Amino acid sequence: MERFLDFAWVIPALPALGAVVLLVFGKRIGEPKSGWLATGTIGASFVWSLFTFLALQSQAGDHREHTYTLWQWFAGTGTFKVPMGVLVDPLSVVMILFVTGIGTLIHLYSIGYMHGDPRFSRFFAYLNLFAASMLTLVLGSSFLVTFMGWEGVGLCSYLLISFWFERNSAAVAGKKAFVTNRVGDVGFMLAMFLMFSKLGTIEYLPAFAGAHTLSHGTVTAIALLLFVGAMGKSAQVPLHIWLPDAMEGPTPVSALIHAATMVTAGVFLLCRAHVFLDISPSAHVVVAWIGAITALGAATVAVRQNDIKRVLAYSTVSQLGYMFMAIGVGAYGAAIFHMVTHAFFKALLFLGSGAVIHGLHDEQDMRRMGALRKFMPITAGTFIFGWLAIAGVVPFAGFWSKDEILAKAWFYGGPLGKGLWAVGFVAALLTAFYMTRQVLLVFYGNNRVAEDVHPHESPVIMTFPLLVLAALSFFGGFISLPFTKPNLEFLQKWLEPSIVGSTGREIAASSFGAGFLLSLVALGIGISGIAIGVSVYKRGLPADGVDPVEARLGVVGKVLANAYYFDHGVARVVSGPVTWFARLLADGVDGKVIDGAVNGIGRTVREGGVGLRRAQTGLVRNYALGIAAGAVLLIVFMVTRVS
């Protein structure tokens, strides 16, 4: 079994091979074989990941850290070398298991969802490449190998979000995601540059070993720069603006991005680089409050969205905020726990929304839905499992992981912990409310579907993944129950060699009663949000089609519907001061100063050449006269020197 640790590189290699085959021969392979080939490669990666997990589990707890170098990527000056290698440890194994597992279900679902698309094979090539990039990211043995996968998922997000580029909104969304993530990538690169300049390495294990030798300011700078990179990938304020628009891609892409791949990369990066955060308490505070602001802000916006996928998109932004809140108090295990359970229920919710869109012939506005449970019973039933999970109803998966984050914040203590808990409390209440609103507007209440649309259930190839994900949304929380830690907190104990307890303090309830009471409060939050939602939307929408919440909120509702006009503000700034400054640089600095200097040198050389050219008359007597004059000057010089 230990040999699987050396061959962990096969896990990203399999979908990468599938992507190459489909890009070269995809048109010949055709539909549906291309889909089955892509699904088979990512499924094989999942099986290989299971064997890798078993191989690592067979090692003693303090030896669950295996690095394998495939080749020397390149060598720089001095002792600087970058190996192309993989790091297999409890954290990377958790990541590869849920990336390949959820990814396989999404691939399978896509075979039915993308049926008849003219670029069917290319779509699956991109999906495979996306998965391969994410797996490279989480298995890399150095920051640079991780960055290679980091950029790979950035490229694939652009290709997949704008896959239906014939629609201008999709093309714009793809560019928006690409550009916004490049802003975050600058932070990641600067962190690596600073790390190398101070430590002489960007490999994980040597860098972590040397982190304690750095000054507090340097460590804080590295931690915050890494967080800037994480903000881009994991859509934290203010770099969150790309994720809601990512829904412009095909729905399986939304599920893959929001649940199993790209947006989890930032959470993974900070958990992987936790050593830098642990040395800098100020970095912890920044991460925690940015996460809290994101969680609450996105939850308020989701209340006023009418697009079925946009509600889920803002929900993802909010849930990612919870994960960064956990990281901010050093509860890395809780962050990973919520990441895993979120992958289960968010993949389910997005694929369920895709089934609704598929059954309504591309309709996405919830105001034109209603009572769909009669026509789509499997989709409705599984979607309800996802709703109860994200709303935090016991015993669904989301209850256990979200409760753990809130508990860690509360028992962290001090103004930071209590403040984070209060923000998380309100965000949880809003989450239960807007998800209840979505379920009731889509599957219950009055039927508002257009007369020429005939809702229908999806084929088995699409409903089967929904059933599996529904089961995971129900049972998934059992991987880390908050009772008798050695026996039932499986995930926490598994992660201990990598991250848990790295802050040097145990964040735990003062007593069983205190923990149980806090769990009851968390459960009450979810039930209260659901109750409010039911009281408002149990009959659907009124005859005039006006949302009751919209009518009551007035101007505030309009602000929330437009996401606080943040996108509008960014657009104004870019089209105004940023464009003006760019033109100043282009026309003034670049055109007149830089180009002026270069052109001036060229002009001087040219004019000098013109002057010299006049001396080239082509007449021998002129040349002879010049030689004679030169000889006379030489004789005069020599005579002068002698005298």
N, C-alpha and C positions, 0 to 999 in steps of 0.2 A: 504493500500500500504506500510506503514512503516514496516510491518512485513517482507517484502522481504529483508530489510536491515539486520535483524537478521539471515535470512536464505541464505545469500550470499554464505555460505560454500557449498551449493548445487551445485553451478556452477562448481567448480572443481570436486566435488564428482560424478557427472553424468558420465563424460568421464572416471574417475577412475574406476567406477563400470563396465562400458563397457569393459575396459581393462582387468579386473579380469575375467569377464564372458568369454571373447574371449580367454584368456590364458588357462582357464580350459576346456571350452567346444567348442573352436573354430573349431576343426576338425570335431566334430559332426554337428555343425551348417553349416559349409561349405560355398562355394561361390554360389551366391552373398550375402546370408543372413548376413554373417559376416560383409560385407561392409555396408549394410543397417543398421545393429545394431549400428555400430560405428558412422555412419553418423547421425543416429537418436539421439544418446546420446549427441554428440557435438551440434547438432541442437537444442536440448532441452535446453542445456546450453546457447545458444544464446538467446532463448526466455526468459529464466530466467534472463539473463543479461539485456534485454530490460525492464522487469518489475523492476529490481533493479535500473536502470537508472531513470525510472519514479518515483520510490519511493524517490530517492535522490533528484530529481528535485523538488519534492513537498515541500522539506525543504527550509527554508530561507537560503540565500547565506552563511551567517556566521555560519550556523549549518550543513553544508554539510560535516560532518566528523563523521562517525559512526564506533565505535569499538565494536566488539562482541566476547566474549571469549567462546570457545566451552568447553575447560577443561584446567586444569593446567597441562602443559606438564611435567615440572619437576621443583623442587625447589633446589637451590644451597645453599651455605653458607650464613648466615646473611639474608638479605632481598631480595637476588637475586632469582627471579622467572621468568620462561618463560612460558607464557600462549600460548596455541594453539588457535590463534584468527585470525579474519579477520578485515581489515581496509577498509571500503567503503568510498571513497571520490571521487571527480571529476577525479583525475588522474587514480585511479584504475578502475573506471567505463569506462573511455575511453579505457583502455587497454583490459578489458574483452570483450567489445563490438567488437573490431576489431579482437581480437584473436579468439573468438568463431565464428564471422561472416565469416572471411576469412577462418578459419579452417573448417567450414562446407562445403564451396565450394570446398576446396581442398580434403576433404574426399569424396565428391560426385564424383569429377573428378577421384579419385583413383579407384573407383569401375570399371570404364571402362579401365583405364590405366593398372591396375594390373590383369586384366582378364587372367585367365589361369596360374597364378603363383602358384607353388606348396605350397608356404607358405603364401597364400592369407590371411587367418585368422590371422596369427601371425603379418603380416604387419599392419593390422588395429588395433590390440591390442596395438602395439607400437605407432601408430598414436594417439590413445586415451590417452595412458599414457603420451605421449609428451604434448598433450594439457592440460591434468590435471596438469602436473608439472608446465607448464607456468602459468596457472591460479592460482595455489598455490603461485607461486613467486610474482605475482602482487597484490594478495589479502592479503598477510601476514601482520600481525600487528606488526611484529618485524623483525629485520635483520636476526634472526635465522630461523624464519619460511620462510622468503624469500630465505635464503640460502638452505633450504631443497628443495624448488622448483628449485632453481638454480642448485643444484646437480642432480636433477631429469631430467632436460632438457639436462644436460651434458651426463648422462647415455643414455638417449633416442637418442641423436644425434649419439652416438657411435653405438647403435643397428641399427639405420636406415641408416646411411651413409654406414655402412659395411653390409647392409642387404643382398646384393648379394656377400657374402664373398667368393664364389667360385672364383671370380675374385680377383687376388692378389692386384690390384690397389684399389679396394673397401675396402679390409681388411686393407691395409696400411693407407688409408684415414681416416677410422674410428679410428684407433689407434692414428693417427696424431691429429685429432680433440680432442680426449680424453686427450692426454698428454698436448697439448698446453693449453687447458682450465684449466687443473690442475695448471699450472703455474700462471694463473690469479687468481685462487681460493685462492692461498696462500695470495695474497694481500687482498682479501675480508676477510679472516679469521683473518689476522693480524689487520685489521681495527676494527673488532669486539672485539678482545682481548684488543686493546688499548682503545677502547670506554668503555668497561666494567671496565677496571682498573681505568679509570679516572672519569667515571660517575656512575658506579655501575648498569648500565642498558643497554640493547640493544634493548629495545622496541622503536619504532619510535617516538612517541609523547614525552615521557619523555627525550629521548636522544636529540631531537631537542630543547626542552625547556632548557636543560642544556648545550648546545653547546657554548653559549655565556660566560659561566664561565671558559672555557678552555683557555689555553695560545695559542698564535698565532701559535707557532710551533706544538703543539699537534693537533690543528684543521687542519693545513696544512697536517700533516702526515696522519690523518684519511682520508681527502679528496683525497689525492694522492693514498693511498692504496686502497680505494674504486675504484678509476679510474683504477688501475692495474687490478682489477677484471673485470671492465667494458671493458677494452682493450681485455681481453681474450674472453669474450662472444660476444662482438660487433666487433671483428676482426680489431682492430686498430694497426698500426705499433708500435712495431715489432711482436705483437702476431696475425697478420692477416693471417699467412701462412696456417692455417687450412681451411679457408672458401672456397677458390677456389677449393680445392680438395674435398669439401663436395658434389660436383656435381656428385661424383661417385655413390651416392645412387640413388634410383628411383626418377624421376623428381618431383613427388608430395612432396617428402621429401625436395628437394631443395627449392620448393616454400614455404613450411611450415617454414623451417629454415630461409630463406632469407627475408620472407615477414611478417609473423605473430607471430613467436615465438622467437627462441633463440637469434638471433642477436639484437633484440630490447631490450633484458633484460638489457644490459649495459646502454643504453640510459635511460631506466626507472629508474635504480638504482641511477644514478646521479641526475636525476630530483627529485626522491623521497628524496634523501639526500642533496638537494640543499642548506640547511642551512649551512652545513660545507663548501661548496664551496663559499658561499656568504661572509663568514667571512674571507676567505683567497684569496685575489686577485692573489697571485702568483700561487695558484692551478688553478684558472681560466685561466691564461696565458698558463700554461702547457697543459691543456685540449684543449684549442683553437688551439694551434699550432700543437699538435699531430693530431688533427682532420684535420687541413688544409693539413698537409704533407700527411696524408692518402688519403684524397680526391684527391689531385693532382697526387700522385704517382700511385694509383690504376687506375685512368683515363688514364694515359699514357700507362700503361701496357695493358689495355683493347683494345687500338688501334691496337695491333698486335696479338690478339688471334684469332684463327680460329675455335675453338670448340664453337658451338652455346651457350652452357651452361656456358662455362668458361668466355665468354664475359660478360654475365649477372652476374656471380659471382664477377668479379672484379668491375663491376658496383655497386653491393651492397656494397662492401668495400668502394668505393668512396662516395656513398650516405650517408653511416653511418658517414663518415668523416665530411660531411656537418652538420649532426646533432650534432656532438661534437663541431664543430665550433660555432654553435648557443649556446650550453651550455656554451662554454668558454666566451661568451660575456654576459651571464646571460639571454639570450632570450630562456628560457625554453619552453614557449608556442610555439615558432617557431620550436623548435626541435621536440616537440610532433606532431605538425601539419605536418611536413615533414615525420615523422614516419608513420602517418596514411595514407597520400597520397601515400607514397612509398609502403606501404603494398598493396594498390589497384593495382598500375601499375606493381610492381615487381612480385606479384603473377600472374597477367595476362601474363607477359612476360615469366615467367618460365613455366607456364602451356601451353602457346602457343608454346614454344620450345619443350615441351613434346609432343604436338600434331604433330609437324613437325617430331620429332624423331620416333613417333609411325607410322606416315604415310610413312616414308622412311625406315622402318624396321631397326631401331636402328642406322641409320647414324647420326653423330653429326658434321661432318666436313663441314663447310659452303662452302668450295671450291668445294664440290661435291653436291651442291644444285643449286638453281636458278630457276626463273620463276614459283615458286610453287603457286602463287596466282591463277593460272588457275586450279589447282587441289584441292586446299584447300582454297576456298574463305572466309569461315567464320574465319578460323584460321588467314589468312592473314589480313582480315579487323580488327579483334580485336587486333592483334599484332600491327598494325599501330596505334591504339589508345594508346596502352602502350608506343610505340616509341615517339609519339608526347607529351605524358605526361612527360616522363623522360627528353625529350629534352628541355622542358620548353616553349612550344608553348601555347599561350593563346587561348581558355579559359580552357585548360586541367589542371588537378589537380596539376601536378608537377610544373607548372608555378607559381601558387600562393604560394606554400610552399617554393620552392627554392628562389623565388624572395624575400620572407619575410626574409629568412636567410641572403641573400646578403645585403638587406636593413638594417637589424639590425646591421650587421658588419660595414657597411659604416657609419651609424649614431651613432654608438658607439663612433666613433671619435678616434683621436690619431693614433700613428703608428700601434698599435695593430689592430684597426678596419680597417684602410685603407689597411694594409698588408693582413689581412684575406680576405677582399673583392677582392683584386687583385688575390690572389690564387684561390678563389672561381670562379672568372670570367674565368680564364684559364681552370679550371676543368670543368666548365659548357660548354665552347666551345668544349672541347674534348669529353664530354659526348654526345652532339648533333652529333658530327662527327662520333664517333664509333658506335652509335646506328643507324645512317643513313646507315653506311657501312653494318651493320648486316641486316637491312631490305632489302637493295638492293641486297645483295649477296644471301639472302635466297628466297625472293619472286619476285624479278625483274631480269632484265638482261638476260643473256643467260642461257639456261638449261644445267646444268652440271651433272645431275643425271645419275647414272649408268643405262645401258640399261636393266638390269635384275630387276631393282627396279621400282615399279609402285606406285607413290604417290597417296594417297587417303585421304579424309577428315575423321576426327574422328567421332565416334558415338555421338548421342545427349547428352548422359550423360557426355561427355567430353566437348562438345561445349557450353552447357548451362552455366556452370560456367564462360567460357570465355566471353560470352555475358554480364553476370551480372558484371563481373570485368571491362569490357570495359565501361559500363555505369558509374561505380564508378570512373574510371580513368578520365572520362569526367566531371562528376558533383561533384566529391569528394572535389574539391578545394573550392566549394561554402560554405563549413562549416565554413570558416573563411576568408572572403574577406576583404582586407585592405581598406575598405571605411566606414566612419561613425561608428566608433568602437562600440558604444552601440547597434547598430541595426544589423550589418552584421558580425562582428567578433565573431560569435557564440562560436567557440571552445576556443578562447582566454578568453572570458568572463566566460565561463563555468569553465575553469581551474583556474581562479583567486584565489579562496579560497585555492588552493593547492600550486601553484607555481608562477604564473605570478606576476611581480612586487616585487618579494622577494629581489631583489638586492637593492631596495631602490631608483632606478632611472628609469625613463621612457625612453626607447630607441625608439624614434619616429622621423619622418621626421620634419625638421624645418618648412616646409610648404607643402601644397598640390602639388604645382608645383615641388618642389624638389623630393617628393616621386614619382610623376608621371613620371618625367624624368628618375629616377633611374629604374622604371619599364620598360620604353621603352628601356633602355640599356640592361636590363636582357632579354627582348624579342629579341632584336637584337643579343644577344649572341647566343641564340638558333637557330634563323634563319640563322645566319652566319655559324654555325657548320653544319647545314643541307645542306646549299648551297655548302659548300666545299665537303661534302660527296657525294652529287649528281654529282658534276663536275668530281669526280674521279671514281665513281662506277656506273654511270647510265647505262652503257652497261654490267655490270657484270665484269667478269675477262677476260683478253685476252686469245687467243687460247693456249698459252703456260702455262696458269694456274698460272702465277706468279702475285702476288698482286702488283699493282703499288706502293703502299706505302712501301712495303717491299723492292722493288728495289731501291727506292729513299733514304730510311733511311740507308741502308747498315748495318754497324756494330751496329749502334744505334738501328736499328730495331731488330737485333738479341738479343741485351741486353733487349729490351722491351719484346720480345717474351718469354724470359726466366725470366721475372719479376725481372730484375736487378740481377739475379743469387742469390737472397736472400735465396731461399730454398737450393740451392747448397752450399752456404756459411754456413748455419746452419748445413747441413749434414756433411760438412767437419769439422766443429768445434766439432760436437758431436762424429764423428768417430775418430777424432784426439785427441785434448787436453782433452775434456770431458771424453772420454773413458780411456785415459791414467790416468787421475786423479781418475776416478772411480776404476780402477784396483789398483792404489796406495792405495786408501782407503780400498779396499777389501783385497788385499794381504798384504799390509804393516801395516796400522793402525788396521784394523779389524783382519786380520789373525795373525799378529805377536804381536801387542801390546795388543789388547782386548782379543783375544782368548788365547794369550800367558799368560796373567795374570790369566785368568780363568783356563786354563789347568795347569798352574804352581801351583795354590792352590790345584787343584785336585790331582796333582802328589805328592805334599807334604803330603796331608792327606793319600793318598794311601801308600806311603813309610813309613809314621809313623805307619800306621796300620800293615804293614808287620813286622816292628820291634817289635811292641807289640805282634803280633801273635806268635813270637818265644818264648815269655814267657809262652805261654799257652801250656805246655808239656803234660798235662793230667795225670801226676804222682802225687799222693797224698803227697808223702814225700817232693817233691819240694814245694808244696803249704804250707805244715806244716813248712818247713824251712823258707819260706817267712813270715809266720805269726809270727814265733819266732823272726826273725830279726826285724820285725816291732815293736813287743812288746819291745825288747831291746832298739831300737831307741826311743820309746815313754818314757821308764823309764829314759833313759839318758837325754832326753829333760826336763822332769819334775824335775829331780834332779838338773839340771843346772839352772832352773828357780828359785827353792827354795834357792839355795846357792847364 
